Amino acid sequence: MADLRRICIGLLSDPNVRSYIASGNLLFTADGPPARHAQVIRDGIAAAFGFDVRVLVLPEAEIRAVLDGCPFPRDAGNKVHAFLCFDIPQLDYAGVDALKAGTEAVTVVDRTVWLHAPDGMGRSKLAEKLDRLIGVEVTARNLNTMQKMVAMLDEARG
């Protein structure tokens, strides 16, 4: 993460790029369209590390909206995951129903697919395959990470 932060500081001209643990999440300030920043970071990662990874950049308001849209208990922590979609999700509901345990729930809110697996993500057959059932490329974060990212935004505002 330190190397990724260092690369992004140079690419984005923001000396205050911050990361949250080894999660691949960065917070930074930059002007311009998010898609442009995503491509710059993607190109920087490819040049520095030798692999191509799609990057999703969400403006602060969208990060907050994702968390505000969470339909599950805020104290569910790592038993709730947000699958942040690069495009409009095309959820395979039949596939979800075939894998979903009786205690699990899936909800689509805008471009986020939320999964609540109260018995734990490690036990969930749906959790391990949900990204393939969404129909578009995704990156997933648990609720704890989403809450921490918003807390870091709040800290930055003072």
Buried (B, 14 or more C-beta within 10 A) or exposed (E): BEEBBEBBBEBBEBEEBBBBEEBBBBBBEBEEEBEEBBBBBBEBBEEBEEEEEEBBBBEBEBBBBBBEBBEBEEEBEEBBBBBBBBEEBEBBEEBBEEBBBEEBBBBBBEBBBBBBBBEEBEEBEBBEBBBEBBBBEBBBBBBBBBBBBBEBBEEEEE
